[in-house]
Amino acid sequence: MTKQIPEQERSILLERMRLFGSILTKIGSFMRFFVTLAIPILLVIGSVRVVMTRTWLFWEYTRPGLTVDSYGFNVKDRLTYGPYGIDYLIEQKPIKYLADVRLPAAKCLFVTTDATDCAAFTEDELGHMADVQRVTSTAFTVGLLVLVIGSVSAFMLWHYARRRFYTALRDGGVLTLGLIVTIVLLASVAWDAFFDQFHALFFTAGTWQFDFSQTLIRLYPEQFWFDAVLSVGVLVIAGALALIAWSLSGMRGAH
């Protein structure tokens, strides 16, 4: 004969099962929510990383229409000295790496008659680049953390709640499109205000504005940053559309 479970014990067991089910539902909801939020973060940081490469730098410096340096840097000069900034940021090099960069006397604006070269960057420029390295390092660290947690969440949803997985991808893609289209429109319509507000958000006032004759502006003029923002925007939009397409296809197959 099957042993009967007392009514009181059965009630306790059912209550515990309901509680356990409620916890699992909340965990699943959190994972779906986290994956949704992780998508725009990862797409933006990933796209920024793509732009922060020598390949993109070469494309930008050799394309027609980039602002000409009226103080003497030609395309070859920019291709020679521009990568120093990228390498400094990505490889987390010490500031001495930039401080040791020298320009030939012919490319220097202020140099004594008998000098053969000069420092490429001033102390103010070096200070700003150190600030940029801290910001980018923090952003990439946050991105790595989001990637790890998001990957675990996505893995769990994929195996135990497939429809929630696809829903998270769809919502994340839609959220990304809304955010990035807004940002690109703002940058296109009011670039100066966008550029100033972006720097004001991450850097102390007075530490990021330089003369047109300084090396940072000669290597990375304002048009350079406008193109960088548009490139990031195009990459993010492409990624978001791909995720939305994948999610819709997956949701149809999950019925």
C-alpha positions as CSV (number, residue, x, y, z in Angstrom):
1,M,0.0,0.0,0.0
2,T,1.1,3.5,-0.7
3,K,1.8,5.5,2.4
4,Q,-0.4,8.6,2.7
5,I,1.3,11.9,3.3
6,P,-0.4,13.7,6.2
7,E,-2.4,16.8,5.1
8,Q,-0.3,19.2,7.0
9,E,2.9,17.9,5.5
10,R,1.4,17.9,2.0
11,S,0.4,21.6,2.4
12,I,3.9,22.5,3.5
13,L,5.4,20.5,0.6
14,L,3.1,22.3,-1.9
15,E,3.9,25.6,-0.4
16,R,7.6,25.0,-0.7
17,M,7.1,23.9,-4.3
18,R,5.2,27.0,-5.1
19,L,7.9,29.1,-3.4
20,F,10.6,27.3,-5.4
21,G,8.7,27.8,-8.6
22,S,8.2,31.5,-7.8
23,I,12.0,31.9,-7.2
24,L,12.8,30.2,-10.5
25,T,10.4,32.5,-12.3
26,K,12.0,35.6,-10.8
27,I,15.5,34.3,-11.7
28,G,14.3,33.8,-15.2
29,S,12.8,37.2,-15.4
30,F,16.0,38.8,-14.0
31,M,18.1,36.9,-16.6
32,R,15.9,38.0,-19.4
33,F,16.0,41.6,-18.1
34,F,19.8,41.5,-17.8
35,V,20.3,40.1,-21.3
36,T,18.0,42.8,-22.7
37,L,20.1,45.5,-21.0
38,A,23.4,43.9,-21.8
39,I,22.8,43.9,-25.6
40,P,23.1,47.7,-26.1
41,I,26.1,47.9,-23.8
42,L,27.9,45.1,-25.5
43,L,27.1,46.3,-29.0
44,V,28.3,49.8,-28.3
45,I,31.5,48.8,-26.5
46,G,32.2,46.1,-29.1
47,S,31.7,48.7,-32.0
48,V,33.9,51.2,-30.2
49,R,36.6,48.5,-30.0
50,V,36.3,47.9,-33.7
51,V,36.8,51.6,-34.4
52,M,39.8,51.7,-32.1
53,T,42.0,49.7,-34.5
54,R,44.7,50.5,-37.0
55,T,42.4,49.2,-39.8
56,W,39.7,51.8,-39.1
57,L,42.4,54.4,-38.6
58,F,43.9,53.6,-42.0
59,W,40.5,53.9,-43.6
60,E,39.7,57.2,-42.0
61,Y,43.1,58.8,-42.8
62,T,43.0,57.7,-46.4
63,R,39.4,58.5,-47.2
64,P,38.6,61.6,-49.2
65,G,37.3,64.5,-47.2
66,L,39.1,64.3,-43.9
67,T,40.0,67.7,-42.5
68,V,43.5,68.7,-43.8
69,D,46.0,69.7,-41.2
70,S,47.0,73.3,-42.0
71,Y,50.1,73.0,-39.9
72,G,51.8,70.4,-42.0
73,F,50.7,66.8,-41.2
74,N,50.0,64.9,-44.4
75,V,48.4,61.4,-44.6
76,K,51.7,59.6,-44.2
77,D,52.4,61.6,-41.0
78,R,49.0,60.8,-39.6
79,L,49.4,57.1,-40.4
80,T,52.8,57.3,-38.6
81,Y,51.8,59.1,-35.4
82,G,48.0,58.4,-35.2
83,P,48.4,54.7,-34.1
84,Y,50.4,55.8,-31.1
85,G,47.2,57.0,-29.4
86,I,45.4,53.7,-30.3
87,D,48.2,51.5,-29.0
88,Y,48.5,53.6,-25.8
89,L,44.8,53.1,-25.0
90,I,44.3,49.5,-26.1
91,E,47.6,48.0,-24.8
92,Q,47.4,50.0,-21.5
93,K,50.9,51.4,-22.0
94,P,52.4,53.9,-19.5
95,I,52.2,57.6,-20.4
96,K,55.9,57.6,-21.1
97,Y,55.1,55.7,-24.3
98,L,53.4,58.9,-25.6
99,A,55.9,61.3,-23.9
100,D,58.7,59.7,-25.8
101,V,57.1,60.3,-29.2
102,R,59.2,62.8,-31.1
103,L,58.4,64.9,-34.2
104,P,61.1,65.8,-36.7
105,A,62.0,69.5,-36.6
106,A,60.2,70.1,-39.9
107,K,56.9,69.1,-38.3
108,C,57.4,71.1,-35.1
109,L,55.8,74.5,-34.7
110,F,58.0,75.8,-31.9
111,V,61.5,74.6,-32.0
112,T,65.0,76.2,-31.6
113,T,67.1,76.7,-34.7
114,D,69.6,73.9,-33.9
115,A,67.0,71.3,-32.7
116,T,66.5,68.2,-34.8
117,D,63.1,67.2,-33.2
118,C,60.6,68.0,-30.5
119,A,58.1,66.3,-28.2
120,A,54.9,65.4,-30.1
121,F,52.6,66.0,-27.1
122,T,52.5,68.7,-24.5
123,E,51.9,68.0,-20.8
124,D,48.2,69.0,-21.2
125,E,47.8,66.6,-24.0
126,L,49.5,63.8,-22.1
127,G,47.3,64.5,-19.1
128,H,44.2,64.2,-21.3
129,M,45.3,61.0,-22.8
130,A,45.9,59.5,-19.4
131,D,42.3,60.5,-18.5
132,V,41.1,58.9,-21.8
133,Q,42.9,55.7,-20.9
134,R,41.2,55.5,-17.5
135,V,37.8,56.0,-19.1
136,T,38.3,53.4,-21.8
137,S,39.9,50.9,-19.4
138,T,36.8,51.3,-17.1
139,A,34.4,50.9,-20.0
140,F,36.1,47.8,-21.3
141,T,36.2,46.3,-17.8
142,V,32.5,47.0,-17.3
143,G,31.9,45.5,-20.8
144,L,33.8,42.3,-19.8
145,L,31.8,42.0,-16.6
146,V,28.5,42.5,-18.5
147,L,29.6,40.0,-21.1
148,V,30.3,37.3,-18.5
149,I,27.1,37.7,-16.6
150,G,25.1,38.2,-19.8
151,S,26.6,35.0,-21.4
152,V,25.7,33.0,-18.3
153,S,22.2,34.4,-18.3
154,A,21.8,33.8,-22.1
155,F,23.1,30.2,-21.7
156,M,20.6,29.4,-19.0
157,L,17.7,31.0,-20.9
158,W,18.7,29.1,-24.1
159,H,18.6,25.8,-22.4
160,Y,15.7,26.2,-20.0
161,A,13.5,29.0,-21.3
162,R,14.2,29.3,-25.1
163,R,11.3,31.6,-25.8
164,R,12.5,34.0,-23.1
165,F,15.9,33.9,-24.7
166,Y,14.6,35.1,-28.0
167,T,12.4,37.6,-26.4
168,A,15.4,39.1,-24.6
169,L,17.3,39.3,-27.8
170,R,14.4,41.0,-29.6
171,D,13.8,43.5,-26.8
172,G,17.5,44.2,-26.5
173,G,17.8,44.8,-30.2
174,V,14.8,47.2,-30.2
175,L,16.1,49.0,-27.2
176,T,19.5,49.4,-28.9
177,L,18.0,50.7,-32.1
178,G,16.0,53.3,-30.2
179,L,19.0,54.5,-28.2
180,I,21.5,54.5,-31.0
181,V,19.2,56.2,-33.6
182,T,18.5,58.9,-31.1
183,I,22.3,59.4,-30.4
184,V,23.2,59.4,-34.1
185,L,20.5,62.0,-34.9
186,L,21.6,64.2,-32.0
187,A,25.2,64.0,-33.2
188,S,24.2,64.7,-36.8
189,V,21.9,67.6,-36.0
190,A,23.8,69.2,-33.1
191,W,27.3,67.9,-33.3
192,D,29.0,70.7,-31.3
193,A,26.6,70.4,-28.4
194,F,26.8,66.6,-28.5
195,F,30.7,66.6,-28.6
196,D,30.9,69.1,-25.7
197,Q,28.4,67.3,-23.5
198,F,30.1,63.9,-24.1
199,H,33.4,65.3,-22.9
200,A,31.8,67.2,-20.0
201,L,30.3,63.9,-18.8
202,F,33.7,62.1,-18.6
203,F,36.4,64.8,-18.3
204,T,37.1,67.7,-16.1
205,A,36.4,71.1,-17.7
206,G,39.4,72.7,-19.2
207,T,41.4,69.4,-19.6
208,W,40.1,68.3,-23.0
209,Q,40.1,71.5,-25.2
210,F,43.2,72.2,-27.3
211,D,44.5,74.5,-30.0
212,F,44.3,73.5,-33.6
213,S,48.1,73.6,-33.7
214,Q,48.5,70.9,-31.0
215,T,49.3,67.4,-32.1
216,L,46.1,65.7,-30.7
217,I,43.9,68.0,-32.9
218,R,46.2,67.6,-35.9
219,L,46.0,63.8,-35.6
220,Y,42.4,63.5,-34.5
221,P,40.4,66.6,-35.8
222,E,36.8,67.0,-35.1
223,Q,35.8,65.4,-38.4
224,F,37.6,62.3,-37.2
225,W,35.4,62.0,-34.2
226,F,32.2,62.7,-36.2
227,D,33.2,59.8,-38.5
228,A,34.0,57.6,-35.5
229,V,30.6,58.2,-34.0
230,L,28.8,57.5,-37.3
231,S,30.9,54.3,-37.7
232,V,30.0,53.1,-34.3
233,G,26.4,53.9,-35.0
234,V,26.3,51.9,-38.2
235,L,28.0,48.9,-36.5
236,V,25.6,49.0,-33.6
237,I,22.5,49.3,-35.8
238,A,23.7,46.4,-38.0
239,G,24.2,44.3,-34.9
240,A,20.9,45.2,-33.4
241,L,19.0,44.4,-36.7
242,A,20.8,41.0,-36.9
243,L,19.8,40.1,-33.3
244,I,16.2,41.1,-34.0
245,A,16.1,39.0,-37.2
246,W,17.6,36.0,-35.3
247,S,15.1,36.4,-32.4
248,L,12.1,36.6,-34.7
249,S,13.2,33.6,-36.6
250,G,13.8,31.7,-33.4
251,M,10.5,32.7,-31.9
252,R,8.7,31.3,-34.9
253,G,10.5,28.0,-34.5
254,A,9.8,27.9,-30.8
255,H,6.1,27.6,-31.2
